Amino acid sequence: MSLFGGVISITGITFLMFIIFIVAGLGYLLGRVTIKGVSLGTAGVFIVALLIGAFCFASEGSNLVTTFALNNGEPAEFSKNFLKIIENLGLIMFVTSVGFIAGPNFFSSLKKNFKSYALLSLVIIILGGLTALFCIKVLDCGTAMAVGLLSGALTSTPAFSAAKDTLSSVYSETPDAISAFEDIVTVGHGIAYLFGVVGVVLFVQIVPKLLKADIDEERAKIASVSTGKSRNESKKLFDIDNFGLAAFAIAVVIGIFVGGIKIPMGQSTFSLGTTGGCLLSALVIAHFGHFGPISMKPEKRMLEIFREFGLMAFLIGAGIPGGASFVKYFQPIYFLEGALMTIVPMVVGFIIAKYVIKLPLFNNLGGITGGMTSTPALGTLINVAKTDDVASAYAAAYPIALIAVVLVSQFIIVLFPDQLSVIGIDRKSVV
């Protein structure tokens, strides 16, 4: 980017960082806007990232190209891979921080409420799958599009990845069909992802207000469930560094390794992925609190900063490239179908958790964020409840939901495959 005859020149990686911090600044300003007590919070960053991507960038293969020529008539260009790195780094920082914060209370909470959270997660994912089947059979949405919408509506990257892997197996004899259907899944995921993020973020803010909940009272209820303490707190332990950065790094390394383990499952494989692996690793390490005489407890304030910064980076990394392709493929009917896949599981799941499972409000909403695999909504709920204890409910529900949504996506593709003839038909294809 060049201005004033070259007096100001911002190029390459510096240009990328320039865009990222513009999005961050504007996003947080948008997130502060409050209408009747409801605000977007950190999700405002995602909205701005989508808008910047949609209006300022175009997707060209593996690159994003600016649509405003400021560099002597030549558009600035950078690879999507840089933003993918930002997205993954942010995700790792966020989920690892959440794991460390929730870890000391997680296993005691899980012992008391495992069946409740497992049931809630399964209800949410099964309802999402049934809604996807409704869109396929009644609303004439193709299977590939429906599965893409489902993964976006539940903000599930593992389901998105698993769907594409399953397509490769189902259509192994027709490589051209694989490519076409994978593109459709990608488009569906991007279209539904926006409402999948914003819908749950708004839901966890609106519900306490609609119920006129006493926040202090509800916070006490969830705190009474999560009474576990990390082990050996009284022992004299050796700190590797003052902030616990080494412990954080060790948890990430172990988490990435665990998340990369692939388990054969039918025609495809299942893995926890980076998200699930880092979350599990941090939960376990935080629970024990040490390796022998070595402390593995990062400073809480550092974890809070990493959690917020990680969430911001994740939303920017996912939002800018998503916005660049969103306008190209957007159709109102797809957006409505994706919104339906978010609303039905979320609302019905909340009602069942409240009146059948009888979870306290913040346990309920924390389980909803985990069951919907919604990382941004967890960040919002922490701010609403003013306690990190809700992360225990999220962490208890998340692994079950992660596995279930991957399986449901795979089953839908295998049991209800698209006919090859749908490729090229306007309603069922984006080709």
N, C-alpha and C positions, 0 to 999 in steps of 0.2 A: 504494500500500500504506500503510495507516494502522494504527498500533498505539498502545495505551495512551491511548485517547481523543483521538487526534490529536497526542500529544506527539512521536511519530516519524511522519513522513510522507515517503514516497518515491514519486514519481510520474514519469510521462513517460519521457524519455530516461534520467533518473537511475535509474529502476526497471529499465530494460533493462540498463544497465551493472552495476547491483547483481546481477542474475541472471547476467550473463556472468562476473563475477569469482567468484561463488559456484561456478559450474560449473568454472571454471579451478582454483580451490583444491582442491575435492573431487576433480576429475579427476586432478590431479597426485598427490594422496595415494593414490588408487586405483592409479595407474600405478606407484607405488613398491612395492606389494605383490608379493612374489616367491614363487612356488611352484616348488620344485625348479629354481631358477635362471632361471625364465621370468617375465617381467613384461610388462604392457601398455605401459609407458612413456607417451608422450604420447597414445597411443590411449585411455588411461583417460579423458581429457577427452571423447572422443567418446562413450564409454559413458555417462558421467554426463550429458552433454548429451541423449542419447536418453532416458534415464530421467526427467530433469527435464521434457523435452518431453512424454513419454507420461503422466506422473502429475500434472503441474502446469499443463498447457496443453491447450487444444483448438483445432483449426483451424476458423476461420469465414471462408471466402472468403480475402481478402487479409490477414486479421488473425489473430493468436494471442491468445486470451483465457484468462486464468488461471481455473483451476477451483477456486481457493480465494479466497473473497470476503473481502478484508481492508480494503477501502476503503469503510467505512460501508455494507457490504452490496453495493457495486457492484464487479464484477470489473474488475481492471486490464486494459488493452488496449493493444496496440501493433502496428504493421504488420510483416508478414513482410519488407517491403522493408528495414527497418533491419538485420535479421539477414542478409539477402542482401548488403548492403553490407559487413558484417563478414566474411562468408564470402569475398567476392571480394577484399577488401583483404588478408585473410590469405593467400589463394592467390597473389596477386601478390607479396607480400613473400617468401613461401616460395620459389617457383620462381625469382624473380629472384636471390635470395640463393644458391640452389643453382647457378644458371647462372654467377654470378660466381666462386664457389668452385671449380667444376669447369672453368671455361673455359680456364685456362692449360694444363691437361693433356688437355683433351677431344679436340682435333683430332689430336694425336699418337696417342692411344689409338684414335680412330676409324679412322685410316689402317691401323693394325695389325689391328684386330678388326672392321671394318665388316661383313664377310660373316657373322661369327659372331653378332654382335648382331642383324643383320637377320634371319638364319635363326631365332634364338631367338624374336624378337618375332613373326614370322609363325607359327611352331609354336604359340605360346601362343594367339594370336588365332584361328587356324584350329581348334584344339582346343576353344576356347570356343564357336565357332560350331557345330561338330559336336555338342557337348553340348547346345546350345540346340535344334538340330534333333532330337536324340534325345528331348528333353522334349516337343517338338511332336508328333512322330510316334508315340512309344511311350508316354509318360506323359500324353498328351492335354492338354498345356498349349497354350493358344491362342498364336498368333504374337505378338500385341501384348504379352501377358504375358511370353512367353519373351524377346523382345527387351528389354523393360524389365528383366527379371531379369539378362540378359547385361550390360547397361550398368552395373547396380549391382554385379554380381559382379566386374567389372573396374574398378569405381570410375571409369567414363568418362563425364564430363558431356558431351563432344562427341558420343559415340555416343547418349546419351539425347536430346540436342537433335536430332540428325540423324534419329533414329527418328521423332520427332514430325513433323518436316518431311516425311519420306517418306510417312507416313500421310496427310498433307494432300493429297499428289499422287495416291496410290493411290485414295483415297476422295473425290476432289474433287467428285463428283456427289452425294454424300450427306453433307452437313454434320453431321447428327446423329451419324452413324457416326464421323466424325472426332473429335468431342468425346468420345464414349464410349471409343474406342480409345486416345486420348491419355491419358485418365484411367487406363486399365488399364496403359499403359506407365509412367506416373508411379508408380503403386502398386508395380509390379514392381521398379522401380529402388530405391525406398525399402526394400522388404523385403530385397532381396539386398545392399544397400549395407553393412549392418552386418557380415555375415560377410565381405564383400569386403574391408573394412578390417581387421577383427580377424584374419581367417584368414591374410593375408599377413604382418601384423605378428608373429604367433606363429610362422609358418613360418620367417622369417629368424632368429629366436632359437633355435628348437628344432633346426634342421638342424645348425648347428655343434656343438651338444652331442651329438646323436645320432652324428655322425661323429667325435666326440672330437677336433675340429680344434685344432691349435696356432694360436691367434689371431695371435701375433706372426709366425709363419712365413707364414700366409696373408696377413697384411697386407703383408708384404714382397713377396709374389708380385704382388699387385695394384699395389703401388707401382712394381714393376719394369716393368709394362706402361705406366703413365702417367708417362712421364719428360719430357714436353714442358714447355717453359718459355714464359712469355709473352714477346712480343717487346719489344725495346728497354728491358729492365729497367735497363740501366746509364745510360740517358739522363737528363739533368736535365729534369724535367717540372714544370709549374706545377699546383699543387693548387688547385681552386676553393674547397674548404672542408677543414677538418681531418679529417673523418670519411669523405668521399667520398659524402655524401648527394646532391650534385648529379649525380654520375655514376650513382648508383642511380636517381634520378628520370628522367634522360635515357633510361636503358635501359628503364624502365617505359613511358614515352611512346612510344618507338619500337616496343616489343613489343606494346602495345595496337593501334597502327596496323597492324603486320604481321599480327597475329592477326585483325584485322577484314577482311582481304582475302578475298573469296569467290571460289572457283574453281568454275565450272560442272562438274557431274559427274552426267550422266544426268538424272534427274528432280529432283535436288536440287543443293545446292552444298556444297563442302567449304571449311573454314577451319581454321587452326591454333588459333583461339580465344585467349583471354587467356593461358591456361596455356602453350600451345605458343609463342605469339608472344613473351612475356616471357622464357621459357627460352632461345629461340633468340637473341634480342637480347642478353641478358646473356652467353651463351656467346661470341658474336662479339666484343663489346666487351672482355670479359675476356681473350680471346685476344690482341688487339692491344695492350690496356693503355693506349691513349692516342688522342686526336684531335689530331694535330699536336703542339704543345708542351704540351697540356693532359692531365694525368693522369686516367685513367678507372678507377682502382683503389681502390674503397672499402676501408676498414679491415676486416681479416679478423674481428676481434672484433665489430664492428658487424654484419657479415654473419651471424655465428653467432647473435647475439641476434635479428636480424630473421627468420632462418630458423626459430627455435624459436617466437617470438611469432606469426609468420605461420601456422605449422602449427596452433598452439593456436586462433587466431581462426577459421581455416578450419573446423576440426572443430566448434567451438561454433556457428558460423553455419549449418552444414549439419545438425548434430545435433538442435538444439532443434525446428525445424519438422518434421524427419523423424520425431522421436519423437511429436509431436502427432498425426500421421496414421497412425503405424505400427500402433497397437493397433486402430484402426478397421478396417483392411483386412487384417490379418495372418491368414494361413492356414498351418498347418504344412507342407502340401505345397509351397507356393510357396517357403517358406524352404529346404526340402530341395533343391528344384530349383536355387535360386540358389547354395546351398552347393556343389552338384555342379559348377556352372559356374565356381566359384572353384578348387575342389580339383583337378579333372582337368587343366586347363591348367597350373596351378602345379606340381604334382607331376611330371607327364609332361615338362613343359618343363625342369624341373630335372634329371631323369634324362638326357634327351637332351643337355643342355648339359654334363653331367658326363662321360658315357661316349662320346658321339658327337662333339660339338664340342670337348670336352676343355678347357673354361674352368676356370681356378682358382676356388676356392670363392667368394671375395668378388666376383670378376668375374661368376660365375654368379648369385649372389644379387642383385647389383646389376642385372644384366640382367633377372632375374625381376621385380624391383620396377618397372623401366621397362616391361617387356612387359605386366605387369598394370596399368600406369598408376597404381600405388599410391604416392601422395605420402607418406602417413603411414608406410608400411613403409620408405621410404627414410630418413626421420628415425630410425627404430628401428635400421636396419642401420648407419647412421653411428655410433650409440652402441655397437653390438655390435662392429663392426670397429675402432672408435676411430680412424677416419681418414675424411676427406672424399673420398678418392680413389674410393670406391665410387660417388660421385655421377657420375663420368665414365661408368661402365657404365650407370647409370640413364639418363643423358642420351643415350647412344648408342642405346639400345633404345627409348626413349620415342617419338620422332617416328614411327618405323616402326609401332609398336603403335597410336599415335593414329590414323594414317591407315587402318590395316587394320581396326580395330574399327568405325570409322565405315562403311567399305565393307561389311563383313560384315553389320552391322545393317541396312543399306539393302537388300542383296541378299536377306536372309531375308524381309523384308517384301514385296518385289516378287515373289519367286519362290514364296513360300508364304503368300499373303494369307489373313487370316481371312475366313470367310464371314459375311455380315451377320447370318445367323441365330444366330450365337453370342452376340450381344448379348442379355442377359436370361437366358441359361443360367448357372446358379450356378457350375459348374466353370470356365467360360471367361470369366466376366465378373465385375466387381466392382460392376456397376450394381445 
